[in-house]
Amino acid sequence: MTQRIEEKLYTLRWRHDRQSHIAIVDDGVCLTRCGTEWQRPCTTFCPASVYTWDGAKIAVSYENCVECTSCVLGCPYRNIDWKLPRGGFGIEWQHG
């Protein structure tokens, strides 16, 4: 039986922090270079839809992050500053 990504994400638990562990280094890069050359790939390859384009900048919903680091690997300009959440916060894996 094949599960959709939404069903798989439902098996996770998050312990949310009020402090973001993700930051966009330079909004201008997303606006000018990434928007014209790459069509903002972070908005498409993140499995948890953490990144969205709001018309002027990338909005980061860090609370949805599943800590896969695909954003760090996929950003063509290395414009995402991603750190592990502080101790005790982040993902709690329920099903191995």
SERO-190967 format. One record per residue (C-alpha): x, y, z; residue in three letters; residue number from 1. Coordinates in steps of 0.5 Angstrom, whole numbers. Example, Ala and Ser with C-alpha at 12.3 -4.5 7.8 and 13.67 -1.06 7.14 Angstrom:
REM SERO-190967
<r><X>25</X><Y>-9</Y><Z>16</Z><torza>ALA</torza><pagu>1</pagu></r>
<r><X>27</X><Y>-2</Y><Z>14</Z><torza>SER</torza><pagu>2</pagu></r>
END
This chain:
REM SERO-190967
<r><X>0</X><Y>0</Y><Z>0</Z><torza>MET</torza><pagu>1</pagu></r>
<r><X>3</X><Y>7</Y><Z>-2</Z><torza>THR</torza><pagu>2</pagu></r>
<r><X>2</X><Y>13</Y><Z>2</Z><torza>GLN</torza><pagu>3</pagu></r>
<r><X>1</X><Y>20</Y><Z>0</Z><torza>ARG</torza><pagu>4</pagu></r>
<r><X>6</X><Y>25</Y><Z>3</Z><torza>ILE</torza><pagu>5</pagu></r>
<r><X>1</X><Y>28</Y><Z>7</Z><torza>GLU</torza><pagu>6</pagu></r>
<r><X>-1</X><Y>21</Y><Z>10</Z><torza>GLU</torza><pagu>7</pagu></r>
<r><X>7</X><Y>20</Y><Z>12</Z><torza>LYS</torza><pagu>8</pagu></r>
<r><X>7</X><Y>27</Y><Z>15</Z><torza>LEU</torza><pagu>9</pagu></r>
<r><X>1</X><Y>25</Y><Z>20</Z><torza>TYR</torza><pagu>10</pagu></r>
<r><X>5</X><Y>20</Y><Z>23</Z><torza>THR</torza><pagu>11</pagu></r>
<r><X>10</X><Y>25</Y><Z>26</Z><torza>LEU</torza><pagu>12</pagu></r>
<r><X>10</X><Y>30</Y><Z>32</Z><torza>ARG</torza><pagu>13</pagu></r>
<r><X>13</X><Y>36</Y><Z>33</Z><torza>TRP</torza><pagu>14</pagu></r>
<r><X>15</X><Y>40</Y><Z>39</Z><torza>ARG</torza><pagu>15</pagu></r>
<r><X>14</X><Y>47</Y><Z>37</Z><torza>HIS</torza><pagu>16</pagu></r>
<r><X>19</X><Y>53</Y><Z>39</Z><torza>ASP</torza><pagu>17</pagu></r>
<r><X>18</X><Y>60</Y><Z>39</Z><torza>ARG</torza><pagu>18</pagu></r>
<r><X>25</X><Y>61</Y><Z>36</Z><torza>GLN</torza><pagu>19</pagu></r>
<r><X>26</X><Y>59</Y><Z>28</Z><torza>SER</torza><pagu>20</pagu></r>
<r><X>31</X><Y>55</Y><Z>26</Z><torza>HIS</torza><pagu>21</pagu></r>
<r><X>31</X><Y>57</Y><Z>19</Z><torza>ILE</torza><pagu>22</pagu></r>
<r><X>33</X><Y>64</Y><Z>16</Z><torza>ALA</torza><pagu>23</pagu></r>
<r><X>33</X><Y>67</Y><Z>9</Z><torza>ILE</torza><pagu>24</pagu></r>
<r><X>40</X><Y>70</Y><Z>9</Z><torza>VAL</torza><pagu>25</pagu></r>
<r><X>38</X><Y>75</Y><Z>3</Z><torza>ASP</torza><pagu>26</pagu></r>
<r><X>31</X><Y>76</Y><Z>1</Z><torza>ASP</torza><pagu>27</pagu></r>
<r><X>34</X><Y>80</Y><Z>-5</Z><torza>GLY</torza><pagu>28</pagu></r>
<r><X>37</X><Y>74</Y><Z>-8</Z><torza>VAL</torza><pagu>29</pagu></r>
<r><X>30</X><Y>70</Y><Z>-8</Z><torza>CYS</torza><pagu>30</pagu></r>
<r><X>27</X><Y>76</Y><Z>-11</Z><torza>LEU</torza><pagu>31</pagu></r>
<r><X>32</X><Y>78</Y><Z>-16</Z><torza>THR</torza><pagu>32</pagu></r>
<r><X>37</X><Y>72</Y><Z>-18</Z><torza>ARG</torza><pagu>33</pagu></r>
<r><X>33</X><Y>66</Y><Z>-16</Z><torza>CYS</torza><pagu>34</pagu></r>
<r><X>26</X><Y>68</Y><Z>-18</Z><torza>GLY</torza><pagu>35</pagu></r>
<r><X>28</X><Y>69</Y><Z>-25</Z><torza>THR</torza><pagu>36</pagu></r>
<r><X>34</X><Y>64</Y><Z>-26</Z><torza>GLU</torza><pagu>37</pagu></r>
<r><X>31</X><Y>58</Y><Z>-22</Z><torza>TRP</torza><pagu>38</pagu></r>
<r><X>24</X><Y>60</Y><Z>-20</Z><torza>GLN</torza><pagu>39</pagu></r>
<r><X>25</X><Y>59</Y><Z>-13</Z><torza>ARG</torza><pagu>40</pagu></r>
<r><X>26</X><Y>52</Y><Z>-12</Z><torza>PRO</torza><pagu>41</pagu></r>
<r><X>25</X><Y>52</Y><Z>-5</Z><torza>CYS</torza><pagu>42</pagu></r>
<r><X>18</X><Y>53</Y><Z>-6</Z><torza>THR</torza><pagu>43</pagu></r>
<r><X>17</X><Y>46</Y><Z>-9</Z><torza>THR</torza><pagu>44</pagu></r>
<r><X>22</X><Y>41</Y><Z>-7</Z><torza>PHE</torza><pagu>45</pagu></r>
<r><X>21</X><Y>42</Y><Z>1</Z><torza>CYS</torza><pagu>46</pagu></r>
<r><X>16</X><Y>36</Y><Z>3</Z><torza>PRO</torza><pagu>47</pagu></r>
<r><X>13</X><Y>40</Y><Z>8</Z><torza>ALA</torza><pagu>48</pagu></r>
<r><X>11</X><Y>46</Y><Z>4</Z><torza>SER</torza><pagu>49</pagu></r>
<r><X>16</X><Y>50</Y><Z>9</Z><torza>VAL</torza><pagu>50</pagu></r>
<r><X>17</X><Y>56</Y><Z>4</Z><torza>TYR</torza><pagu>51</pagu></r>
<r><X>12</X><Y>60</Y><Z>0</Z><torza>THR</torza><pagu>52</pagu></r>
<r><X>13</X><Y>66</Y><Z>-4</Z><torza>TRP</torza><pagu>53</pagu></r>
<r><X>8</X><Y>72</Y><Z>-2</Z><torza>ASP</torza><pagu>54</pagu></r>
<r><X>10</X><Y>76</Y><Z>-8</Z><torza>GLY</torza><pagu>55</pagu></r>
<r><X>15</X><Y>80</Y><Z>-5</Z><torza>ALA</torza><pagu>56</pagu></r>
<r><X>20</X><Y>75</Y><Z>-1</Z><torza>LYS</torza><pagu>57</pagu></r>
<r><X>20</X><Y>68</Y><Z>1</Z><torza>ILE</torza><pagu>58</pagu></r>
<r><X>16</X><Y>66</Y><Z>8</Z><torza>ALA</torza><pagu>59</pagu></r>
<r><X>18</X><Y>61</Y><Z>12</Z><torza>VAL</torza><pagu>60</pagu></r>
<r><X>14</X><Y>57</Y><Z>16</Z><torza>SER</torza><pagu>61</pagu></r>
<r><X>19</X><Y>54</Y><Z>20</Z><torza>TYR</torza><pagu>62</pagu></r>
<r><X>14</X><Y>50</Y><Z>25</Z><torza>GLU</torza><pagu>63</pagu></r>
<r><X>12</X><Y>45</Y><Z>19</Z><torza>ASN</torza><pagu>64</pagu></r>
<r><X>20</X><Y>43</Y><Z>18</Z><torza>CYS</torza><pagu>65</pagu></r>
<r><X>21</X><Y>36</Y><Z>18</Z><torza>VAL</torza><pagu>66</pagu></r>
<r><X>29</X><Y>37</Y><Z>19</Z><torza>GLU</torza><pagu>67</pagu></r>
<r><X>30</X><Y>33</Y><Z>12</Z><torza>CYS</torza><pagu>68</pagu></r>
<r><X>35</X><Y>39</Y><Z>10</Z><torza>THR</torza><pagu>69</pagu></r>
<r><X>33</X><Y>38</Y><Z>3</Z><torza>SER</torza><pagu>70</pagu></r>
<r><X>32</X><Y>46</Y><Z>3</Z><torza>CYS</torza><pagu>71</pagu></r>
<r><X>40</X><Y>47</Y><Z>4</Z><torza>VAL</torza><pagu>72</pagu></r>
<r><X>42</X><Y>42</Y><Z>-1</Z><torza>LEU</torza><pagu>73</pagu></r>
<r><X>37</X><Y>45</Y><Z>-6</Z><torza>GLY</torza><pagu>74</pagu></r>
<r><X>38</X><Y>52</Y><Z>-6</Z><torza>CYS</torza><pagu>75</pagu></r>
<r><X>42</X><Y>54</Y><Z>-12</Z><torza>PRO</torza><pagu>76</pagu></r>
<r><X>45</X><Y>60</Y><Z>-8</Z><torza>TYR</torza><pagu>77</pagu></r>
<r><X>46</X><Y>57</Y><Z>-1</Z><torza>ARG</torza><pagu>78</pagu></r>
<r><X>41</X><Y>63</Y><Z>1</Z><torza>ASN</torza><pagu>79</pagu></r>
<r><X>38</X><Y>59</Y><Z>7</Z><torza>ILE</torza><pagu>80</pagu></r>
<r><X>41</X><Y>59</Y><Z>14</Z><torza>ASP</torza><pagu>81</pagu></r>
<r><X>38</X><Y>52</Y><Z>17</Z><torza>TRP</torza><pagu>82</pagu></r>
<r><X>40</X><Y>50</Y><Z>24</Z><torza>LYS</torza><pagu>83</pagu></r>
<r><X>38</X><Y>44</Y><Z>28</Z><torza>LEU</torza><pagu>84</pagu></r>
<r><X>32</X><Y>46</Y><Z>33</Z><torza>PRO</torza><pagu>85</pagu></r>
<r><X>34</X><Y>48</Y><Z>40</Z><torza>ARG</torza><pagu>86</pagu></r>
<r><X>34</X><Y>42</Y><Z>45</Z><torza>GLY</torza><pagu>87</pagu></r>
<r><X>28</X><Y>38</Y><Z>46</Z><torza>GLY</torza><pagu>88</pagu></r>
<r><X>24</X><Y>42</Y><Z>40</Z><torza>PHE</torza><pagu>89</pagu></r>
<r><X>23</X><Y>39</Y><Z>33</Z><torza>GLY</torza><pagu>90</pagu></r>
<r><X>21</X><Y>33</Y><Z>30</Z><torza>ILE</torza><pagu>91</pagu></r>
<r><X>19</X><Y>27</Y><Z>34</Z><torza>GLU</torza><pagu>92</pagu></r>
<r><X>19</X><Y>20</Y><Z>30</Z><torza>TRP</torza><pagu>93</pagu></r>
<r><X>13</X><Y>16</Y><Z>32</Z><torza>GLN</torza><pagu>94</pagu></r>
<r><X>14</X><Y>10</Y><Z>27</Z><torza>HIS</torza><pagu>95</pagu></r>
<r><X>22</X><Y>9</Y><Z>26</Z><torza>GLY</torza><pagu>96</pagu></r>
END
